[in-house]
């Protein structure tokens, strides 16, 4: 099993952020989650720009990405991320309320690893977030460039 690494949660809804963090906290994963509230902030984190300029180098083990966000939506961010050779191997899981076939098709065409539709009910949402975080943080073998131990918070 790989050592625990950072998870980048890109989500603008405060309630969904709290639900995700609470679900991951049970397994001590919440302290490894960096939250970005839109695609611009997420790219700043990944490229160590702006408020993240002094952040230690390293890539997250997975990006949990919402599609509907201000400034830069998830598909726009995903397009930029997957077009960059140095970033394209980071696993991306879409966490969205969208069931639109167009969104699903476009996201997979851009190279996502999974597309999860957010459940409406609290218990279902918590269970989904917990299982998603556990799989990517504990069981999935990340690409070699996501295993640098300097990626801590």
C-alpha positions in Angstrom: 0.0 0.0 0.0 1.3 3.5 -0.9 1.9 6.1 1.8 -0.8 8.6 2.4 -0.7 11.6 0.1 -2.6 14.8 -0.5 -6.0 14.9 -2.1 -7.0 18.1 -4.0 -10.8 18.8 -3.6 -12.0 21.4 -6.1 -15.4 22.4 -5.0 -17.2 25.7 -4.4 -20.2 24.6 -2.4 -19.4 25.0 1.3 -21.8 22.2 2.3 -20.3 19.7 -0.1 -16.8 20.6 1.1 -17.8 20.0 4.7 -19.5 16.7 3.8 -16.4 15.5 2.0 -14.1 16.5 4.8 -16.3 15.0 7.5 -16.5 11.7 5.5 -12.7 11.5 5.1 -12.0 12.5 8.7 -13.1 9.1 10.0 -10.1 7.5 8.4 -7.7 10.4 9.1 -7.7 11.5 5.5 -9.3 15.0 6.0 -6.0 16.4 7.2 -4.5 15.5 3.8 -7.2 17.4 1.7 -6.3 20.7 0.1 -9.5 22.6 -0.9 -9.7 24.9 -3.9 -13.0 26.7 -4.5 -12.7 26.9 -8.3 -10.5 25.9 -11.3 -8.3 29.0 -11.1 -7.4 28.3 -7.4 -6.8 24.6 -8.2 -4.4 25.4 -11.0 -2.6 28.0 -8.7 -2.1 25.2 -6.2 -0.9 22.7 -8.8 1.5 25.2 -10.3 2.5 26.8 -7.0 1.4 30.3 -8.0 -0.1 33.2 -6.1 -1.0 32.2 -2.5 0.5 28.7 -3.1 3.9 30.0 -4.4 5.7 28.9 -1.3 3.9 25.5 -1.0 6.2 22.5 -1.1 6.5 20.8 -4.5 4.6 17.7 -5.2 1.4 16.5 -6.8 -1.8 15.3 -5.2 -2.6 11.6 -5.3 -6.0 12.4 -6.8 -8.1 15.5 -7.8 -11.8 15.4 -6.8 -13.3 17.9 -9.2 -16.7 19.5 -9.4 -17.9 20.7 -12.8 -20.1 23.7 -11.8 -17.9 26.4 -10.3 -17.3 30.1 -10.7 -14.3 31.7 -12.5 -13.2 28.5 -14.3 -15.5 25.4 -14.4 -14.3 21.8 -14.0 -14.2 21.0 -17.7 -12.1 24.1 -18.5 -9.7 23.2 -15.7 -9.6 19.6 -16.8 -8.8 20.7 -20.4 -5.8 22.8 -19.2 -4.6 20.1 -16.8 -4.7 17.2 -19.3 -3.0 19.3 -22.0 0.0 19.7 -19.8 2.5 16.8 -20.0 3.7 17.3 -16.5 0.1 17.2 -15.0 -1.8 14.8 -17.2 -1.0 11.7 -15.2 -2.7 13.0 -12.0 -5.8 10.9 -11.5 -9.0 13.0 -11.7 -12.4 11.9 -10.3 -15.4 14.1 -11.2 -17.8 14.7 -8.3 -20.8 16.5 -9.8 -24.6 16.7 -9.7 -24.6 16.7 -13.5 -26.0 13.6 -15.2 -25.8 15.3 -18.6 -24.5 12.8 -21.2 -22.5 15.6 -22.9 -20.6 16.3 -19.6 -19.9 12.6 -19.0 -18.7 12.1 -22.6 -16.5 15.2 -22.6 -14.9 14.4 -19.2 -14.0 10.8 -20.3 -12.7 12.1 -23.6 -10.4 14.5 -21.6 -9.0 11.6 -19.6 -10.7 11.4 -16.3 -10.5 8.3 -14.1 -14.0 8.2 -12.8 -17.3 10.2 -12.9 -19.3 10.1 -9.7 -22.8 11.8 -9.5 -23.2 13.3 -6.0 -26.1 11.8 -4.1 -28.7 14.1 -2.7 -29.2 12.5 0.7 -26.6 13.2 3.5 -26.0 9.5 4.4 -25.5 8.6 0.7 -23.2 11.5 0.1 -21.0 10.7 3.1 -20.7 7.1 2.1 -19.8 8.0 -1.4 -17.2 10.5 -0.3 -15.7 8.1 2.2 -15.4 5.3 -0.3 -14.0 7.6 -3.0 -11.3 9.0 -0.7 -10.4 5.7 0.7 -9.9 4.1 -2.7 -7.7 6.8 -4.1 -5.7 7.5 -0.9 -5.2 4.0 0.3 -5.6 1.4 -2.4 -4.9 3.0 -5.8 -1.3 2.9 -7.0 -0.6 6.5 -8.2 1.7 7.4 -11.1 5.4 7.7 -10.1 5.3 11.5 -10.2 2.6 11.6 -7.5 4.5 9.6 -4.9 7.1 12.3 -3.9 7.1 12.5 -0.1 7.8 16.2 -0.2 4.1 16.7 -1.2 3.0 17.1 2.4 0.9 20.1 3.6 
